[in-house]
Amino acid sequence: MTQKTTQATANPMQRPSLEKVVVNICTGQSGELLQKAMNVLQLITGQRACQRKAKRSVRDWGVRKGEPIACMVSLRGETALAFLRRALDANVNRLQKSSFDVGGNFSFGIREHIQLPGVKYDPAVGIFGMDVCATMEKVGYRVKKRRYLRSRVGRAQLLTPEESMDYMKESFGIEITD
């Protein structure tokens, strides 16, 4: 651990934390398949999924603008931590370095939802892949997003990918690969 990381964890305002986890399933078409995907998301997260519509038409794929083609769920707090642990178990507790962005957030995919611990295969439902996106931040970052007296966040309060990787290694015991 570097000296900067040790100093950052000594100050409680400099500790990274998990803000939210967004789970997304894109089916590419509306109808019964999308409804099954929404049921799968509700089953594995415990929250009701909301539909997402296509932003533009893609004639080759048969997608029209405004047609619901995906579903997603946002998780916060303890439910986000619990789901992230399960999702990382499905991903063999390993993340790639390229999964982290400039702000310390990270994303990864799960090929089949039945890879999650505790989920059984149901032939009537089928198999769905999903994207898991985790948003990380430091404690004082709220001043940038609040409605009343919005302010800028100082450079020391911005999260770097290295700090986020260190947090994930310590808190979740994952391995970062190149």
KOLDO-143597 format. One record per atom (N, C-alpha, C): atom name; x, y, z. Coordinates in steps of 0.02 Angstrom, whole numbers, m for minus. Layout:
BEGIN
@name = CA, u = X, v = Y, w = Z
...
END
This chain:
BEGIN
@name = N, u = 42, v = m59, w = 0
@name = CA, u = 0, v = 0, w = 0
@name = C, u = 44, v = 62, w = 0
@name = N, u = 26, v = 111, w = m40
@name = CA, u = 67, v = 171, w = m45
@name = C, u = 54, v = 218, w = 13
@name = N, u = 98, v = 267, w = 21
@name = CA, u = 91, v = 314, w = 75
@name = C, u = 29, v = 357, w = 65
@name = N, u = 14, v = 375, w = 3
@name = CA, u = m45, v = 416, w = m11
@name = C, u = m109, v = 379, w = 9
@name = N, u = m113, v = 314, w = m6
@name = CA, u = m171, v = 274, w = 12
@name = C, u = m179, v = 270, w = 87
@name = N, u = m124, v = 262, w = 123
@name = CA, u = m126, v = 258, w = 196
@name = C, u = m150, v = 324, w = 225
@name = N, u = m126, v = 380, w = 198
@name = CA, u = m149, v = 445, w = 222
@name = C, u = m223, v = 456, w = 206
@name = N, u = m244, v = 432, w = 148
@name = CA, u = m314, v = 442, w = 128
@name = C, u = m361, v = 403, w = 173
@name = N, u = m342, v = 344, w = 194
@name = CA, u = m387, v = 305, w = 237
@name = C, u = m387, v = 331, w = 309
@name = N, u = m336, v = 369, w = 329
@name = CA, u = m335, v = 398, w = 396
@name = C, u = m388, v = 452, w = 402
@name = N, u = m401, v = 488, w = 348
@name = CA, u = m453, v = 540, w = 347
@name = C, u = m518, v = 509, w = 324
@name = N, u = m571, v = 509, w = 366
@name = CA, u = m633, v = 477, w = 346
@name = C, u = m666, v = 508, w = 285
@name = N, u = m651, v = 571, w = 270
@name = CA, u = m680, v = 604, w = 211
@name = C, u = m646, v = 581, w = 147
@name = N, u = m589, v = 548, w = 152
@name = CA, u = m553, v = 527, w = 93
@name = C, u = m563, v = 453, w = 77
@name = N, u = m604, v = 418, w = 117
@name = CA, u = m616, v = 347, w = 104
@name = C, u = m666, v = 338, w = 47
@name = N, u = m651, v = 295, w = 0
@name = CA, u = m700, v = 280, w = m53
@name = C, u = m758, v = 239, w = m26
@name = N, u = m814, v = 245, w = m59
@name = CA, u = m872, v = 206, w = m40
@name = C, u = m913, v = 190, w = m102
@name = N, u = m956, v = 140, w = m97
@name = CA, u = m998, v = 120, w = m152
@name = C, u = m1062, v = 161, w = m150
@name = N, u = m1075, v = 199, w = m202
@name = CA, u = m1137, v = 239, w = m204
@name = C, u = m1195, v = 197, w = m228
@name = N, u = m1188, v = 164, w = m286
@name = CA, u = m1243, v = 124, w = m312
@name = C, u = m1217, v = 71, w = m360
@name = N, u = m1259, v = 22, w = m373
@name = CA, u = m1245, v = m31, w = m421
@name = C, u = m1305, v = m33, w = m468
@name = N, u = m1292, v = m29, w = m533
@name = CA, u = m1344, v = m32, w = m583
@name = C, u = m1337, v = m97, w = m621
@name = N, u = m1392, v = m136, w = m625
@name = CA, u = m1392, v = m200, w = m660
@name = C, u = m1438, v = m191, w = m721
@name = N, u = m1411, v = m209, w = m780
@name = CA, u = m1446, v = m197, w = m843
@name = C, u = m1449, v = m261, w = m884
@name = N, u = m1508, v = m276, w = m911
@name = CA, u = m1516, v = m331, w = m958
@name = C, u = m1547, v = m302, w = m1021
@name = N, u = m1514, v = m311, w = m1077
@name = CA, u = m1540, v = m288, w = m1142
@name = C, u = m1561, v = m349, w = m1182
@name = N, u = m1625, v = m352, w = m1201
@name = CA, u = m1650, v = m408, w = m1240
@name = C, u = m1651, v = m393, w = m1314
@name = N, u = m1654, v = m329, w = m1332
@name = CA, u = m1656, v = m310, w = m1403
@name = C, u = m1724, v = m311, w = m1433
@name = N, u = m1775, v = m332, w = m1395
@name = CA, u = m1843, v = m333, w = m1420
@name = C, u = m1891, v = m328, w = m1362
@name = N, u = m1951, v = m304, w = m1376
@name = CA, u = m2001, v = m298, w = m1324
@name = C, u = m2044, v = m361, w = m1323
@name = N, u = m2091, v = m362, w = m1278
@name = CA, u = m2137, v = m419, w = m1276
@name = C, u = m2121, v = m467, w = m1220
@name = N, u = m2134, v = m531, w = m1235
@name = CA, u = m2127, v = m583, w = m1184
@name = C, u = m2055, v = m592, w = m1160
@name = N, u = m2007, v = m586, w = m1205
@name = CA, u = m1936, v = m593, w = m1186
@name = C, u = m1915, v = m539, w = m1137
@name = N, u = m1936, v = m478, w = m1148
@name = CA, u = m1921, v = m423, w = m1102
@name = C, u = m1955, v = m434, w = m1035
@name = N, u = m2016, v = m458, w = m1036
@name = CA, u = m2051, v = m472, w = m973
@name = C, u = m2016, v = m526, w = m932
@name = N, u = m1990, v = m577, w = m965
@name = CA, u = m1952, v = m629, w = m931
@name = C, u = m1888, v = m601, w = m901
@name = N, u = m1854, v = m556, w = m938
@name = CA, u = m1794, v = m524, w = m912
@name = C, u = m1809, v = m481, w = m851
@name = N, u = m1866, v = m447, w = m852
@name = CA, u = m1885, v = m406, w = m794
@name = C, u = m1899, v = m451, w = m733
@name = N, u = m1929, v = m509, w = m745
@name = CA, u = m1942, v = m556, w = m690
@name = C, u = m1877, v = m583, w = m662
@name = N, u = m1828, v = m597, w = m705
@name = CA, u = m1763, v = m621, w = m683
@name = C, u = m1729, v = m568, w = m640
@name = N, u = m1730, v = m505, w = m662
@name = CA, u = m1700, v = m451, w = m622
@name = C, u = m1733, v = m444, w = m554
@name = N, u = m1799, v = m449, w = m553
@name = CA, u = m1835, v = m444, w = m490
@name = C, u = m1817, v = m503, w = m444
@name = N, u = m1809, v = m561, w = m473
@name = CA, u = m1791, v = m621, w = m434
@name = C, u = m1722, v = m615, w = m403
@name = N, u = m1672, v = m591, w = m442
@name = CA, u = m1603, v = m591, w = m416
@name = C, u = m1587, v = m529, w = m374
@name = N, u = m1624, v = m473, w = m384
@name = CA, u = m1608, v = m413, w = m346
@name = C, u = m1658, v = m398, w = m290
@name = N, u = m1719, v = m422, w = m297
@name = CA, u = m1770, v = m408, w = m247
@name = C, u = m1805, v = m342, w = m258
@name = N, u = m1792, v = m309, w = m313
@name = CA, u = m1825, v = m245, w = m329
@name = C, u = m1857, v = m251, w = m398
@name = N, u = m1908, v = m210, w = m408
@name = CA, u = m1943, v = m210, w = m472
@name = C, u = m1902, v = m175, w = m525
@name = N, u = m1895, v = m205, w = m583
@name = CA, u = m1856, v = m177, w = m638
@name = C, u = m1898, v = m127, w = m677
@name = N, u = m1864, v = m78, w = m707
@name = CA, u = m1899, v = m30, w = m751
@name = C, u = m1874, v = m39, w = m822
@name = N, u = m1917, v = m25, w = m870
@name = CA, u = m1900, v = m33, w = m940
@name = C, u = m1860, v = 25, w = m966
@name = N, u = m1818, v = 13, w = m1016
@name = CA, u = m1780, v = 64, w = m1051
@name = C, u = m1796, v = 60, w = m1125
@name = N, u = m1805, v = 118, w = m1156
@name = CA, u = m1825, v = 121, w = m1226
@name = C, u = m1765, v = 133, w = m1271
@name = N, u = m1771, v = 113, w = m1334
@name = CA, u = m1719, v = 123, w = m1384
@name = C, u = m1713, v = 197, w = m1399
@name = N, u = m1651, v = 222, w = m1403
@name = CA, u = m1639, v = 293, w = m1418
@name = C, u = m1644, v = 307, w = m1492
@name = N, u = m1630, v = 258, w = m1534
@name = CA, u = m1633, v = 269, w = m1606
@name = C, u = m1654, v = 204, w = m1641
@name = N, u = m1676, v = 210, w = m1701
@name = CA, u = m1697, v = 152, w = m1740
@name = C, u = m1636, v = 119, w = m1771
@name = N, u = m1635, v = 53, w = m1771
@name = CA, u = m1584, v = 13, w = m1805
@name = C, u = m1621, v = m37, w = m1849
@name = N, u = m1624, v = m21, w = m1912
@name = CA, u = m1664, v = m60, w = m1958
@name = C, u = m1640, v = m133, w = m1964
@name = N, u = m1575, v = m143, w = m1966
@name = CA, u = m1547, v = m211, w = m1973
@name = C, u = m1567, v = m257, w = m1915
@name = N, u = m1575, v = m230, w = m1856
@name = CA, u = m1592, v = m269, w = m1798
@name = C, u = m1667, v = m271, w = m1785
@name = N, u = m1705, v = m231, w = m1821
@name = CA, u = m1777, v = m229, w = m1811
@name = C, u = m1798, v = m190, w = m1750
@name = N, u = m1759, v = m140, w = m1730
@name = CA, u = m1772, v = m100, w = m1671
@name = C, u = m1796, v = m31, w = m1693
@name = N, u = m1853, v = m9, w = m1665
@name = CA, u = m1880, v = 57, w = m1680
@name = C, u = m1867, v = 104, w = m1621
@name = N, u = m1859, v = 167, w = m1636
@name = CA, u = m1849, v = 217, w = m1584
@name = C, u = m1910, v = 219, w = m1538
@name = N, u = m1897, v = 219, w = m1472
@name = CA, u = m1950, v = 222, w = m1423
@name = C, u = m1977, v = 154, w = m1402
@name = N, u = m1954, v = 101, w = m1434
@name = CA, u = m1977, v = 34, w = m1417
@name = C, u = m1940, v = 10, w = m1354
@name = N, u = m1974, v = m17, w = m1304
@name = CA, u = m1939, v = m43, w = m1246
@name = C, u = m1899, v = m105, w = m1264
@name = N, u = m1832, v = m103, w = m1251
@name = CA, u = m1789, v = m159, w = m1270
@name = C, u = m1744, v = m183, w = m1213
@name = N, u = m1746, v = m149, w = m1155
@name = CA, u = m1702, v = m167, w = m1100
@name = C, u = m1737, v = m154, w = m1033
@name = N, u = m1707, v = m180, w = m980
@name = CA, u = m1732, v = m167, w = m913
@name = C, u = m1672, v = m158, w = m866
@name = N, u = m1683, v = m121, w = m813
@name = CA, u = m1628, v = m107, w = m766
@name = C, u = m1654, v = m96, w = m696
@name = N, u = m1608, v = m105, w = m648
@name = CA, u = m1623, v = m94, w = m577
@name = C, u = m1564, v = m57, w = m547
@name = N, u = m1577, v = m7, w = m505
@name = CA, u = m1525, v = 28, w = m467
@name = C, u = m1529, v = 5, w = m395
@name = N, u = m1472, v = m15, w = m368
@name = CA, u = m1469, v = m39, w = m298
@name = C, u = m1424, v = 8, w = m259
@name = N, u = m1444, v = 23, w = m198
@name = CA, u = m1404, v = 66, w = m154
@name = C, u = m1399, v = 35, w = m85
@name = N, u = m1350, v = 57, w = m48
@name = CA, u = m1342, v = 35, w = 22
@name = C, u = m1323, v = m38, w = 29
@name = N, u = m1352, v = m71, w = 79
@name = CA, u = m1335, v = m140, w = 94
@name = C, u = m1355, v = m188, w = 39
@name = N, u = m1410, v = m175, w = 4
@name = CA, u = m1431, v = m219, w = m50
@name = C, u = m1381, v = m215, w = m107
@name = N, u = m1352, v = m156, w = m119
@name = CA, u = m1301, v = m149, w = m172
@name = C, u = m1238, v = m188, w = m153
@name = N, u = m1217, v = m184, w = m90
@name = CA, u = m1158, v = m221, w = m68
@name = C, u = m1169, v = m296, w = m73
@name = N, u = m1227, v = m319, w = m52
@name = CA, u = m1242, v = m390, w = m54
@name = C, u = m1244, v = m416, w = m126
@name = N, u = m1276, v = m378, w = m170
@name = CA, u = m1279, v = m401, w = m240
@name = C, u = m1211, v = m399, w = m272
@name = N, u = m1171, v = m348, w = m257
@name = CA, u = m1104, v = m343, w = m287
@name = C, u = m1060, v = m402, w = m265
@name = N, u = m1067, v = m423, w = m203
@name = CA, u = m1029, v = m482, w = m180
@name = C, u = m1049, v = m544, w = m220
@name = N, u = m1114, v = m553, w = m231
@name = CA, u = m1138, v = m611, w = m270
@name = C, u = m1114, v = m606, w = m343
@name = N, u = m1117, v = m546, w = m371
@name = CA, u = m1097, v = m538, w = m441
@name = C, u = m1022, v = m549, w = m449
@name = N, u = m982, v = m527, w = m401
@name = CA, u = m910, v = m539, w = m405
@name = C, u = m894, v = m613, w = m396
@name = N, u = m934, v = m649, w = m355
@name = CA, u = m925, v = m722, w = m350
@name = C, u = m938, v = m755, w = m417
@name = N, u = m988, v = m732, w = m453
@name = CA, u = m1003, v = m759, w = m519
@name = C, u = m947, v = m743, w = m568
@name = N, u = m911, v = m690, w = m556
@name = CA, u = m856, v = m668, w = m599
@name = C, u = m789, v = m694, w = m572
@name = N, u = m789, v = m742, w = m527
@name = CA, u = m731, v = m774, w = m497
@name = C, u = m687, v = m724, w = m460
@name = N, u = m717, v = m675, w = m427
@name = CA, u = m682, v = m623, w = m388
@name = C, u = m623, v = m594, w = m426
@name = N, u = m634, v = m578, w = m488
@name = CA, u = m581, v = m551, w = m530
@name = C, u = m610, v = m495, w = m574
@name = N, u = m574, v = m439, w = m577
@name = CA, u = m592, v = m383, w = m621
@name = C, u = m531, v = m364, w = m663
@name = N, u = m543, v = m340, w = m722
@name = CA, u = m488, v = m316, w = m763
@name = C, u = m474, v = m243, w = m747
@name = N, u = m413, v = m224, w = m756
@name = CA, u = m393, v = m155, w = m744
@name = C, u = m429, v = m107, w = m791
@name = N, u = m444, v = m130, w = m852
@name = CA, u = m478, v = m89, w = m901
@name = C, u = m552, v = m79, w = m884
@name = N, u = m579, v = m115, w = m834
@name = CA, u = m648, v = m107, w = m814
@name = C, u = m659, v = m42, w = m775
@name = N, u = m605, v = m12, w = m749
@name = CA, u = m610, v = 48, w = m709
@name = C, u = m604, v = 110, w = m753
@name = N, u = m646, v = 160, w = m742
@name = CA, u = m642, v = 221, w = m781
@name = C, u = m603, v = 274, w = m742
@name = N, u = m599, v = 334, w = m770
@name = CA, u = m559, v = 389, w = m740
@name = C, u = m585, v = 409, w = m672
@name = N, u = m651, v = 404, w = m661
@name = CA, u = m680, v = 424, w = m597
@name = C, u = m681, v = 369, w = m545
@name = N, u = m651, v = 311, w = m558
@name = CA, u = m649, v = 257, w = m509
@name = C, u = m708, v = 210, w = m513
@name = N, u = m757, v = 223, w = m558
@name = CA, u = m814, v = 178, w = m567
@name = C, u = m791, v = 117, w = m607
@name = N, u = m828, v = 62, w = m602
@name = CA, u = m809, v = 3, w = m640
@name = C, u = m871, v = m34, w = m664
@name = N, u = m862, v = m73, w = m717
@name = CA, u = m916, v = m113, w = m746
@name = C, u = m889, v = m181, w = m767
@name = N, u = m932, v = m230, w = m765
@name = CA, u = m914, v = m296, w = m790
@name = C, u = m978, v = m332, w = m810
@name = N, u = m971, v = m385, w = m848
@name = CA, u = m1029, v = m421, w = m872
@name = C, u = m1032, v = m491, w = m843
@name = N, u = m1092, v = m518, w = m841
@name = CA, u = m1104, v = m587, w = m821
@name = C, u = m1139, v = m620, w = m880
@name = N, u = m1110, v = m673, w = m906
@name = CA, u = m1137, v = m705, w = m967
@name = C, u = m1205, v = m737, w = m956
@name = N, u = m1214, v = m770, w = m899
@name = CA, u = m1276, v = m805, w = m885
@name = C, u = m1298, v = m790, w = m813
@name = N, u = m1361, v = m773, w = m804
@name = CA, u = m1384, v = m755, w = m737
@name = C, u = m1383, v = m815, w = m690
@name = N, u = m1380, v = m876, w = m717
@name = CA, u = m1378, v = m934, w = m673
@name = C, u = m1310, v = m945, w = m641
@name = N, u = m1259, v = m905, w = m661
@name = CA, u = m1194, v = m907, w = m629
@name = C, u = m1195, v = m876, w = m560
@name = N, u = m1245, v = m834, w = m546
@name = CA, u = m1251, v = m803, w = m480
@name = C, u = m1267, v = m857, w = m428
@name = N, u = m1235, v = m853, w = m370
@name = CA, u = m1249, v = m903, w = m317
@name = C, u = m1322, v = m901, w = m295
@name = N, u = m1353, v = m959, w = m291
@name = CA, u = m1421, v = m964, w = m267
@name = C, u = m1474, v = m958, w = m321
@name = N, u = m1456, v = m952, w = m384
@name = CA, u = m1504, v = m946, w = m439
@name = C, u = m1505, v = m1012, w = m477
@name = N, u = m1564, v = m1039, w = m485
@name = CA, u = m1573, v = m1103, w = m520
@name = C, u = m1597, v = m1090, w = m591
@name = N, u = m1582, v = m1137, w = m636
@name = CA, u = m1603, v = m1132, w = m705
@name = C, u = m1677, v = m1152, w = m711
@name = N, u = m1715, v = m1110, w = m747
@name = CA, u = m1785, v = m1125, w = m761
@name = C, u = m1795, v = m1125, w = m836
@name = N, u = m1811, v = m1182, w = m867
@name = CA, u = m1818, v = m1185, w = m940
@name = C, u = m1872, v = m1139, w = m967
@name = N, u = m1922, v = m1123, w = m927
@name = CA, u = m1976, v = m1078, w = m951
@name = C, u = m1951, v = m1006, w = m957
@name = N, u = m1901, v = m988, w = m918
@name = CA, u = m1875, v = m920, w = m919
@name = C, u = m1819, v = m912, w = m969
@name = N, u = m1772, v = m959, w = m971
@name = CA, u = m1714, v = m954, w = m1015
@name = C, u = m1654, v = m927, w = m978
@name = N, u = m1605, v = m904, w = m1016
@name = CA, u = m1543, v = m878, w = m988
@name = C, u = m1531, v = m808, w = m1013
@name = N, u = m1513, v = m763, w = m968
@name = CA, u = m1500, v = m693, w = m985
@name = C, u = m1431, v = m672, w = m960
@name = N, u = m1395, v = m633, w = m1000
@name = CA, u = m1334, v = m602, w = m978
@name = C, u = m1349, v = m533, w = m951
@name = N, u = m1303, v = m505, w = m914
@name = CA, u = m1317, v = m439, w = m886
@name = C, u = m1253, v = m399, w = m877
@name = N, u = m1261, v = m333, w = m874
@name = CA, u = m1207, v = m287, w = m859
@name = C, u = m1215, v = m263, w = m788
@name = N, u = m1160, v = m260, w = m751
@name = CA, u = m1159, v = m235, w = m682
@name = C, u = m1113, v = m174, w = m681
@name = N, u = m1140, v = m116, w = m665
@name = CA, u = m1102, v = m53, w = m662
@name = C, u = m1103, v = m27, w = m591
@name = N, u = m1045, v = m17, w = m561
@name = CA, u = m1039, v = 8, w = m492
@name = C, u = m1012, v = 79, w = m494
@name = N, u = m1046, v = 124, w = m458
@name = CA, u = m1025, v = 193, w = m453
@name = C, u = m993, v = 204, w = m385
@name = N, u = m931, v = 229, w = m386
@name = CA, u = m894, v = 240, w = m324
@name = C, u = m887, v = 315, w = m313
@name = N, u = m881, v = 336, w = m250
@name = CA, u = m870, v = 406, w = m233
@name = C, u = m842, v = 412, w = m163
@name = N, u = m819, v = 472, w = m148
@name = CA, u = m797, v = 487, w = m80
@name = C, u = m854, v = 521, w = m43
@name = N, u = m848, v = 528, w = 22
@name = CA, u = m904, v = 550, w = 64
@name = C, u = m930, v = 620, w = 45
@name = N, u = m889, v = 668, w = 32
@name = CA, u = m911, v = 736, w = 21
@name = C, u = m935, v = 751, w = m50
@name = N, u = m941, v = 701, w = m91
@name = CA, u = m958, v = 711, w = m162
@name = C, u = m1030, v = 735, w = m172
@name = N, u = m1071, v = 731, w = m120
@name = CA, u = m1141, v = 749, w = m124
@name = C, u = m1150, v = 823, w = m142
@name = N, u = m1103, v = 866, w = m124
@name = CA, u = m1111, v = 938, w = m137
@name = C, u = m1115, v = 953, w = m212
@name = N, u = m1090, v = 909, w = m253
@name = CA, u = m1093, v = 919, w = m325
@name = C, u = m1162, v = 902, w = m354
@name = N, u = m1198, v = 856, w = m321
@name = CA, u = m1261, v = 832, w = m348
@name = C, u = m1323, v = 861, w = m313
@name = N, u = m1315, v = 890, w = m255
@name = CA, u = m1374, v = 913, w = m218
@name = C, u = m1407, v = 971, w = m255
@name = N, u = m1469, v = 984, w = m238
@name = CA, u = m1507, v = 1036, w = m271
@name = C, u = m1494, v = 1105, w = m241
@name = N, u = m1491, v = 1108, w = m176
@name = CA, u = m1482, v = 1171, w = m140
@name = C, u = m1409, v = 1184, w = m128
@name = N, u = m1385, v = 1243, w = m144
@name = CA, u = m1315, v = 1263, w = m135
@name = C, u = m1266, v = 1215, w = m168
@name = N, u = m1278, v = 1198, w = m230
@name = CA, u = m1233, v = 1154, w = m268
@name = C, u = m1165, v = 1188, w = m274
@name = N, u = m1113, v = 1149, w = m269
@name = CA, u = m1045, v = 1176, w = m270
@name = C, u = m999, v = 1128, w = m307
@name = N, u = m939, v = 1151, w = m321
@name = CA, u = m890, v = 1108, w = m354
@name = C, u = m855, v = 1065, w = m303
@name = N, u = m830, v = 1009, w = m327
@name = CA, u = m793, v = 962, w = m285
@name = C, u = m719, v = 975, w = m296
@name = N, u = m681, v = 980, w = m242
@name = CA, u = m610, v = 992, w = m248
@name = C, u = m573, v = 933, w = m278
@name = N, u = m514, v = 945, w = m303
@name = CA, u = m475, v = 893, w = m336
@name = C, u = m457, v = 836, w = m288
@name = N, u = m445, v = 852, w = m225
@name = CA, u = m428, v = 800, w = m176
@name = C, u = m487, v = 754, w = m162
@name = N, u = m548, v = 778, w = m176
@name = CA, u = m607, v = 739, w = m161
@name = C, u = m628, v = 694, w = m219
@name = N, u = m597, v = 702, w = m278
@name = CA, u = m612, v = 659, w = m334
@name = C, u = m578, v = 591, w = m325
@name = N, u = m612, v = 539, w = m346
@name = CA, u = m587, v = 472, w = m338
@name = C, u = m545, v = 451, w = m398
@name = N, u = m489, v = 421, w = m386
@name = CA, u = m446, v = 397, w = m441
@name = C, u = m457, v = 322, w = m450
@name = N, u = m441, v = 295, w = m508
@name = CA, u = m449, v = 223, w = m518
@name = C, u = m407, v = 181, w = m470
@name = N, u = m348, v = 205, w = m453
@name = CA, u = m304, v = 168, w = m407
@name = C, u = m336, v = 162, w = m338
@name = N, u = m366, v = 217, w = m313
@name = CA, u = m399, v = 216, w = m248
@name = C, u = m458, v = 167, w = m250
@name = N, u = m495, v = 168, w = m304
@name = CA, u = m552, v = 123, w = m311
@name = C, u = m529, v = 50, w = m313
@name = N, u = m474, v = 37, w = m349
@name = CA, u = m448, v = m31, w = m352
@name = C, u = m425, v = m55, w = m283
@name = N, u = m391, v = m11, w = m246
@name = CA, u = m369, v = m28, w = m178
@name = C, u = m429, v = m43, w = m133
@name = N, u = m482, v = m3, w = m139
@name = CA, u = m542, v = m14, w = m99
@name = C, u = m573, v = m82, w = m115
@name = N, u = m577, v = m99, w = m179
@name = CA, u = m606, v = m163, w = m199
@name = C, u = m564, v = m222, w = m175
@name = N, u = m498, v = m214, w = m177
@name = CA, u = m454, v = m268, w = m153
@name = C, u = m463, v = m279, w = m78
@name = N, u = m467, v = m224, w = m40
@name = CA, u = m472, v = m229, w = 33
@name = C, u = m542, v = m251, w = 55
@name = N, u = m594, v = m222, w = 26
@name = CA, u = m662, v = m235, w = 49
@name = C, u = m691, v = m300, w = 23
@name = N, u = m677, v = m317, w = m39
@name = CA, u = m708, v = m375, w = m71
@name = C, u = m658, v = m431, w = m84
@name = N, u = m594, v = m419, w = m76
@name = CA, u = m544, v = m471, w = m86
@name = C, u = m539, v = m494, w = m158
@name = N, u = m545, v = m448, w = m205
@name = CA, u = m542, v = m468, w = m275
@name = C, u = m471, v = m462, w = m302
@name = N, u = m460, v = m491, w = m359
@name = CA, u = m396, v = m488, w = m394
@name = C, u = m404, v = m445, w = m456
@name = N, u = m358, v = m398, w = m465
@name = CA, u = m360, v = m354, w = m524
@name = C, u = m309, v = m381, w = m575
@name = N, u = m332, v = m396, w = m635
@name = CA, u = m288, v = m422, w = m688
@name = C, u = m280, v = m369, w = m742
@name = N, u = m226, v = m377, w = m781
@name = CA, u = m214, v = m329, w = m837
@name = C, u = m253, v = m347, w = m898
END
